[in-house]
Amino acid sequence: MQEIQGKIHRHYRELRIEDGPLTAAAVKAAFLGIEKKPEISHSLLWVVKQHHAMNQKILKPGTMKNYKATEAYLNLFLATRYKVPDMPLKELNYEFISGFEYFIRNNALKENDTCTTNGTMKHLERLKKMVTWAVKNEWVERNPFTNFRLKFKHTEREYLSDLELATMENQDFERFRLQKENLARTIAKSDYPMKGKLISCGPTNRTILAWSSKSFCDLHSHDLLSPVVRCPSHL
């Protein structure tokens, strides 16, 4: 009996040294000589690439582009700070995340294009989503973002004044639509070699530019409902 207890204690100590799971099932398996399955260690960039591959057809191209930018920052951070091409996901901790935040703020992917506070938080938010996804897949036991708080800078949006709101309420948008259509028809019927692309037009903007194969022509009217095309003959 004492011999059995001694073997159990020995296997328990070995598990502690190996940093293995200290559970009754693990000690029993070691005592019975059951070979444990080799632990699969996922890396940080492996998770990033898996996330990209699985969401390529789900996320919008613009969103995927942003995730690629975050991946580029991770590659640069690992190479600069840790001198490694990748790292085990289980080694990701609060220190890594706070260091990554500082790195993004002070290093630009493009020259003279460092991230703002909200831009930095967006990169960290994307990393957090990918790590949380890995936790849900049980690829890592703990989430290093548990005690990390994203600090977005909220800006106050400007509202229209009462005068601006009243101006909008009094605008005749149907008249504006007719003006635009009438101008387009006038350009299309013109004898000048124009493509008829309307650049700008509005109730307070009476000068409109239309692109010509040779030049820009100035279209002007005192009454936009009956515009007159003026294009100097020498152009």
C-alpha positions in Angstrom: 0.0 0.0 0.0 2.8 2.4 0.9 4.5 1.5 -2.4 1.4 2.5 -4.3 1.1 5.8 -2.4 4.8 6.5 -3.1 4.3 6.0 -6.9 1.2 8.3 -6.8 3.2 11.0 -5.1 6.1 10.6 -7.5 3.7 11.0 -10.5 2.2 14.0 -8.9 5.6 15.7 -8.4 6.5 14.9 -12.1 3.3 16.5 -13.3 4.1 19.6 -11.3 7.6 19.8 -12.7 6.3 19.3 -16.3 3.7 22.1 -15.6 1.0 19.6 -16.6 -2.6 19.5 -15.4 -2.8 18.6 -11.7 -6.0 16.7 -11.7 -6.9 13.3 -10.2 -7.5 11.9 -13.8 -4.0 13.1 -14.9 -2.3 11.4 -11.8 -4.3 8.2 -12.3 -3.3 8.1 -16.0 0.3 8.6 -15.2 0.1 5.9 -12.5 -1.5 3.4 -14.9 1.0 4.2 -17.6 -1.5 5.6 -20.0 0.3 7.7 -22.5 -0.9 11.2 -22.6 -1.7 12.9 -25.9 0.9 15.5 -27.0 -0.3 19.0 -26.3 -1.1 21.0 -29.4 0.3 24.5 -29.0 -1.2 27.1 -31.3 0.7 30.3 -32.2 -0.6 33.8 -32.3 -0.1 34.3 -36.0 -1.6 30.9 -36.8 -4.8 32.0 -35.1 -4.7 35.2 -37.1 -4.4 33.4 -40.4 -7.1 30.9 -39.4 -9.4 33.8 -38.6 -8.7 35.4 -42.0 -9.2 32.2 -43.9 -12.6 31.4 -42.2 -13.9 34.9 -42.5 -12.7 35.8 -46.0 -16.1 35.3 -47.6 -18.1 36.6 -44.5 -16.5 39.9 -43.8 -16.6 42.9 -46.2 -13.4 43.6 -48.2 -12.8 46.8 -46.3 -13.0 45.0 -42.9 -10.6 42.3 -44.1 -8.2 45.0 -45.2 -8.3 46.4 -41.7 -7.6 42.9 -40.2 -4.6 42.6 -42.6 -3.3 45.9 -41.3 -3.5 44.6 -37.7 -1.7 41.4 -38.8 1.0 43.6 -40.3 1.4 45.5 -37.1 1.7 42.2 -35.2 4.4 40.9 -37.5 6.3 44.2 -37.1 5.9 44.2 -33.3 7.0 40.6 -32.9 10.1 41.2 -35.0 11.0 44.5 -33.4 10.2 43.8 -29.7 10.7 40.1 -29.3 13.0 39.3 -32.3 10.8 36.3 -33.3 8.6 35.6 -36.3 5.8 34.2 -34.1 4.9 33.3 -30.5 2.8 30.7 -28.7 -0.7 31.9 -28.1 -0.6 30.8 -24.4 2.3 33.3 -23.8 0.1 36.3 -24.8 -0.4 38.4 -21.7 -1.3 41.9 -20.4 2.3 43.0 -20.9 2.2 42.0 -24.6 -1.1 43.9 -25.2 0.0 47.1 -23.4 3.3 47.0 -25.3 1.5 46.4 -28.6 -0.7 49.5 -27.8 2.4 51.7 -27.3 4.1 50.3 -30.4 1.1 51.1 -32.6 0.9 54.6 -31.3 4.6 55.3 -32.0 5.2 53.3 -35.2 3.5 53.8 -38.6 2.9 51.2 -41.3 3.2 54.1 -43.8 5.6 57.0 -43.5 4.2 59.9 -41.4 0.9 58.1 -40.9 0.8 57.1 -37.2 -2.5 55.9 -35.7 -4.7 58.2 -33.7 -6.1 57.0 -30.3 -9.2 55.5 -31.9 -7.1 54.0 -34.7 -4.9 52.3 -32.1 -8.0 51.0 -30.2 -9.4 49.6 -33.4 -6.3 47.4 -34.0 -6.5 46.2 -30.4 -10.2 45.6 -30.7 -9.5 43.4 -33.8 -6.8 41.5 -31.9 -9.2 41.0 -28.9 -11.9 39.6 -31.2 -9.4 37.0 -32.7 -8.1 36.0 -29.3 -11.6 35.7 -27.9 -12.5 33.5 -30.9 -9.5 31.3 -30.0 -10.7 31.0 -26.4 -14.1 29.9 -27.6 -12.4 27.3 -29.8 -10.5 26.1 -26.7 -7.1 26.8 -28.3 -6.1 28.7 -25.2 -7.4 28.5 -21.7 -7.4 32.1 -20.6 -8.1 35.4 -22.3 -5.3 38.0 -21.7 -7.8 40.8 -22.6 -9.8 40.1 -19.4 -8.3 43.0 -17.5 -7.5 45.2 -20.5 -9.9 48.0 -21.3 -10.2 49.6 -24.7 -10.1 53.4 -24.3 -11.8 55.0 -27.3 -11.9 58.8 -27.5 -15.5 59.9 -28.0 -16.0 63.1 -29.9 -19.0 65.3 -29.7 -20.9 65.6 -33.0 -21.9 69.0 -34.2 -25.6 69.5 -34.7 -27.3 71.8 -37.2 -28.4 75.1 -35.9 -32.1 76.2 -36.0 -31.3 78.5 -38.9 -29.7 75.6 -40.9 -32.6 73.3 -40.1 -35.1 76.0 -41.3 -33.1 76.5 -44.5 -33.2 72.8 -45.2 -37.0 72.7 -44.5 -37.5 75.6 -47.0 -35.5 74.1 -49.8 -37.3 73.0 -52.9 -35.6 69.6 -53.5 -38.0 68.8 -56.4 -36.9 72.0 -58.2 -33.2 71.0 -57.6 -33.9 67.6 -59.2 -35.4 69.3 -62.2 -32.5 71.7 -62.5 -30.0 68.8 -62.5 -32.0 66.8 -65.1 -32.4 69.9 -67.3 -28.7 70.7 -67.2 -27.8 67.1 -68.1 -30.2 67.3 -71.1 -28.7 70.6 -72.2 -25.2 69.2 -72.1 -26.2 66.1 -74.0 -27.8 68.1 -76.8 -24.9 70.5 -77.1 -22.9 70.6 -80.3 -19.7 70.7 -78.4 -17.7 67.5 -77.9 -18.6 66.9 -74.3 -19.0 63.8 -72.3 -21.8 65.4 -70.3 -20.4 64.6 -66.8 -22.0 66.8 -64.2 -19.5 67.8 -61.6 -21.4 70.0 -59.2 -24.8 71.7 -59.0 -26.9 73.1 -56.2 -29.5 75.8 -55.3 -26.7 78.1 -54.3 -24.1 76.9 -56.9 -24.8 78.4 -60.3 -21.5 77.4 -61.9 -21.3 73.9 -63.3 -18.3 72.2 -64.9 -18.7 69.5 -67.6 -15.8 67.5 -68.9 -14.9 67.9 -72.5 -12.6 65.8 -74.6 -10.5 68.9 -75.1 -11.1 71.1 -72.1 -13.4 72.2 -69.3 -16.4 74.2 -70.3 -18.1 76.8 -68.1 -21.9 76.3 -68.0 -23.7 79.2 -66.5 -27.3 80.3 -66.2 -29.2 83.1 -64.5 -32.1 80.7 -64.4 -31.0 77.2 -63.8 -34.3 75.9 -65.1 -33.4 77.3 -68.5 -29.6 77.0 -68.6 -27.5 78.4 -71.4 -24.3 76.5 -72.4 -21.3 78.8 -72.9 -18.2 77.3 -74.3 -15.7 79.6 -76.0 -15.2 78.6 -79.6 -11.4 78.6 -79.3 -11.5 75.8 -76.7 
